[in-house]
Amino acid sequence: MAGNSRRQGAMRKPGTKKGAVVGSGGQRRKALQGKGPTPKAEDRPGHKAHRQANAIARRAAAKTSDKAGNELVAGRNPVVECLRAGIPATALYVALGIEADDRVADAVRMAADRGISVLEVSRPELDRLTAGAMHQGLGLQVPPFEYAHPDELLETAAGTGEAPLLVALDGVTDPRNLGAVIRSAAAFGANGVLLPQRRSAGMTAVAWRTSAGTAAKLPVAIATNLTRQLRAYAEQGLMIVGLDADGTMELDDLHLATGPLVVVVGSEGRGLTRLVRESCDATVSIPMAAGVESLNASVAAGVVLAEVARRRRLEGRV
């Protein structure tokens, strides 16, 4: 019959597949490898849900920064150095489309290893977050700095077994000078830095950046009254030496360097205030060539601290 002229077997049974019905079980050499479960939409770069989640995280981080007074360290080297130093951080901002180098890769890797949020933002947004600083495509959000108590500086010194060496700043208002002094203090073996509560720079992002992360290793304390705190240190056996262009002795004659010592650095313009100068056991000047203007606060501090460290090394060899 015409209705039965179709070849037997041409019709497949319901539920059967065309071709082989027995799978390879992944045993064939060229078998395809599975890619695993599909990631969630918010975990897939380029997906709308991923962009939305990233935007929400950026807004949350910005609100946290505004409310808690967080700071942004800007620049590739400062960011990498801060991450290596273990500075507490809450977010790493990476500008979209930047040319990545080893520093960018290291920053992203270290942030991810420490569980710090890595957020991609546009260049204009990062310009805004860093207040126009030279960020080079990277910004690290750090929480407000935790200052030590002045007594903790001596406790830190006691743990070293060596004569205490502290640095006090009298009215240094430039955060770059503050950061540079902290870096020099750490480099030459000081046990801490003391700041007055008023008329002084604080540990802002600029100071963090200039210190190159050393502020995470060296305690920085705030004194309610600098003069009173210096006198308290003097009562505990420390000698107070202030830097002054018209000092009572030159740096070459600073024999006090090997004992318990506080080096006081004055402001960029006025130098030491009257009450602080009166609290000093001695004032020291740095010998300089004729006709050269005085050094700024951070450079002068570095010169004196280097001399103190040199004298202490020599004493240790005797």
C-alpha positions in Angstrom: 0.0 0.0 0.0 1.1 3.5 -0.8 0.7 4.5 2.9 3.1 1.7 3.9 5.8 2.3 1.3 8.1 4.2 3.8 11.4 2.3 4.6 11.2 0.3 7.8 13.3 1.9 10.5 13.2 5.4 9.1 11.2 6.6 12.0 12.9 7.1 15.4 11.3 6.0 18.6 10.3 8.9 20.9 13.1 10.0 23.3 15.9 8.6 21.2 18.8 10.7 19.8 20.1 10.7 16.2 23.4 9.0 15.8 25.3 7.2 18.6 23.2 6.5 21.7 26.2 5.4 23.8 28.3 8.3 25.1 32.1 8.3 25.3 32.0 9.0 29.0 34.9 11.4 28.5 37.2 8.6 27.7 38.1 9.6 24.1 41.3 11.5 23.8 39.7 14.4 22.1 36.7 14.6 24.3 35.6 18.1 25.2 36.4 19.4 28.7 33.6 21.0 30.6 34.0 24.6 31.9 32.2 23.9 35.1 29.1 25.7 36.4 28.2 29.0 34.9 29.3 31.9 37.2 26.6 34.1 38.7 25.7 37.1 36.6 27.3 39.6 39.1 30.6 37.6 38.9 30.8 37.8 35.1 32.8 40.9 33.9 30.9 42.8 31.3 27.5 41.5 32.4 24.9 44.2 33.4 24.5 42.6 36.8 28.3 42.8 37.3 28.4 46.5 36.4 25.5 47.2 38.7 27.1 45.3 41.6 30.4 47.2 41.0 28.6 50.6 41.0 26.8 49.7 44.2 30.1 48.8 45.9 31.7 52.1 44.7 28.8 54.1 46.1 29.0 52.3 49.4 32.8 52.8 49.6 32.3 56.5 48.8 29.7 56.9 51.5 32.0 55.2 54.0 34.8 57.5 53.0 32.7 60.6 53.4 31.3 59.5 56.8 34.5 58.0 58.4 37.0 60.5 57.1 38.8 57.9 55.1 41.7 59.0 52.9 42.9 58.0 49.5 46.6 57.3 48.8 47.2 58.1 45.2 50.0 56.9 42.8 51.3 53.5 41.8 54.5 53.4 43.9 52.8 54.8 47.1 49.9 52.4 46.7 52.1 49.4 46.3 54.4 50.4 49.2 51.4 50.9 51.4 50.0 47.5 50.6 53.4 45.9 51.1 53.7 47.6 54.5 50.3 46.2 55.5 48.5 49.5 55.9 44.9 48.9 56.7 42.8 49.6 53.6 39.2 49.2 52.6 39.3 49.6 48.8 41.6 49.7 45.8 40.4 51.9 43.0 41.7 51.1 39.5 41.0 53.4 36.6 39.4 51.8 33.5 41.7 51.5 30.5 45.0 52.2 32.2 48.2 50.7 30.9 49.0 48.0 33.4 52.5 47.3 34.6 54.0 45.2 37.4 53.0 47.7 40.0 49.3 47.6 39.0 49.4 43.8 38.9 51.1 43.7 42.3 48.6 46.1 43.8 45.6 44.1 42.5 47.1 40.8 43.7 48.0 42.1 47.2 44.6 43.7 47.6 42.8 40.5 46.5 45.0 38.4 48.9 44.0 40.6 51.8 40.3 40.7 50.9 40.4 44.4 50.0 37.7 45.3 47.5 39.1 46.1 44.0 36.9 48.6 42.2 37.1 49.7 38.6 36.3 53.4 38.1 36.5 55.9 35.3 39.5 58.3 35.2 37.2 61.3 36.0 35.8 59.5 39.0 39.3 58.7 40.3 40.3 62.3 39.7 37.4 63.4 41.9 38.2 60.8 44.6 41.8 61.8 44.8 41.1 65.5 44.6 43.1 65.9 41.4 46.3 64.2 42.7 48.7 62.4 40.4 47.1 58.9 40.8 48.5 57.1 37.8 45.3 55.0 37.7 45.5 53.7 41.2 44.0 54.9 44.5 44.0 53.1 47.9 41.3 54.0 50.4 42.6 53.9 54.0 40.7 54.4 57.2 41.4 57.3 59.6 44.9 57.0 61.2 45.1 55.5 64.7 47.4 57.6 66.7 49.4 56.2 69.7 49.5 57.7 73.2 52.8 59.6 74.0 53.6 57.0 76.7 53.5 54.2 74.1 56.5 55.7 72.3 58.7 55.0 75.3 57.1 51.6 75.7 58.2 50.8 72.1 61.7 52.1 72.9 61.9 49.9 76.0 61.3 46.8 73.9 64.4 47.5 71.8 66.9 47.5 74.6 68.6 50.6 73.3 68.5 54.3 74.3 65.2 55.8 73.3 65.2 58.1 70.3 62.0 60.1 69.6 61.2 62.9 67.2 58.8 65.7 68.1 57.4 68.2 65.6 56.6 71.8 66.7 54.1 73.3 64.3 55.0 71.5 61.1 51.9 72.0 59.1 52.9 70.7 55.7 51.8 67.0 55.4 54.6 66.3 52.9 57.1 67.4 55.5 55.4 65.3 58.1 55.5 62.2 55.9 59.2 62.8 55.0 60.1 63.2 58.7 58.3 59.9 59.5 60.2 58.2 56.7 63.6 59.6 58.0 62.7 58.7 61.6 62.0 55.1 60.6 65.1 54.9 58.4 67.5 56.1 61.2 66.1 54.0 64.1 63.7 56.4 65.9 61.1 54.8 68.1 58.3 57.2 67.3 57.1 60.6 66.3 55.2 63.1 68.5 52.8 65.7 67.1 51.0 68.5 68.9 47.3 68.4 68.9 47.0 72.0 67.4 48.9 73.7 64.6 50.2 70.6 63.1 49.7 68.5 60.0 48.0 65.1 60.5 48.3 61.7 58.9 46.4 62.6 55.7 46.7 60.7 52.4 49.5 63.2 51.4 51.5 62.3 54.5 50.8 58.6 54.0 52.1 58.9 50.4 55.2 60.9 51.4 56.1 58.4 54.2 56.0 55.6 51.6 54.1 53.4 54.0 56.6 53.7 56.9 53.8 55.3 59.1 52.4 51.8 59.4 55.6 50.6 61.1 56.4 53.6 63.3 54.0 54.8 66.0 52.9 58.4 65.7 51.4 60.0 68.9 49.6 63.2 69.6 50.3 65.4 72.7 47.5 67.6 74.0 50.2 70.0 75.1 53.6 69.6 73.5 55.6 71.6 76.0 54.1 69.7 78.9 54.8 66.3 77.2 58.4 67.3 76.5 58.9 68.1 80.2 57.3 64.8 81.1 59.8 63.0 78.9 62.6 65.0 80.5 61.5 63.8 83.9 61.8 60.3 82.7 65.5 60.8 81.8 65.4 61.9 78.1 67.4 64.9 76.9 65.4 67.4 74.8 67.4 68.8 71.8 65.8 71.3 69.5 66.9 72.2 65.9 67.6 75.9 65.6 69.6 78.0 63.1 71.0 79.9 66.1 71.6 76.8 68.3 73.8 76.7 71.4 75.9 74.0 69.7 76.7 72.7 66.3 75.7 69.2 65.2 79.3 68.1 65.2 79.3 68.6 69.0 76.1 66.7 69.7 77.5 64.3 72.3 74.0 63.8 73.7 73.2 61.7 70.6 74.1 58.3 72.2 71.8 58.8 75.2 68.0 58.9 75.6 67.0 61.7 73.3 64.1 63.7 71.9 64.9 65.6 68.7 62.5 68.6 68.3 61.9 70.0 64.8 60.4 73.4 64.4 57.9 74.7 61.8 58.8 75.5 58.2 58.8 79.3 58.8 59.0 80.2 62.5 61.1 77.4 63.8 60.7 76.5 67.5 58.1 78.3 69.5 59.3 80.1 72.6 57.9 77.7 75.2 59.2 74.6 73.4 62.7 76.2 73.0 62.7 77.0 76.7 61.9 73.3 77.4 65.0 72.1 75.5 68.2 71.1 77.2 70.1 72.3 74.2 69.5 73.7 70.7 71.5 72.4 67.7 72.4 74.1 64.4 73.5 72.3 61.2 76.8 73.7 59.8 76.2 74.9 56.3 78.0 76.8 53.5 77.9 80.5 53.6 75.0 82.2 51.7 72.8 79.1 51.7 69.3 79.4 53.1 68.2 77.2 55.9 67.0 73.7 55.2 63.3 72.8 55.4 62.0 70.8 58.4 62.1 67.4 56.9 65.6 67.7 55.4 67.0 69.2 58.6 65.4 66.3 60.6 67.0 63.8 58.3 70.4 65.3 58.6 70.3 65.3 62.4 68.8 61.8 62.7 71.5 60.5 60.3 74.2 62.0 62.6 72.6 60.5 65.7 72.4 57.1 64.1 76.1 57.4 63.0 77.2 58.2 66.5 75.2 55.3 68.0 76.7 52.9 65.5 80.2 54.0 66.5 79.5 53.7 70.2 78.2 50.1 69.5 81.5 49.2 67.9 83.6 50.3 70.9 
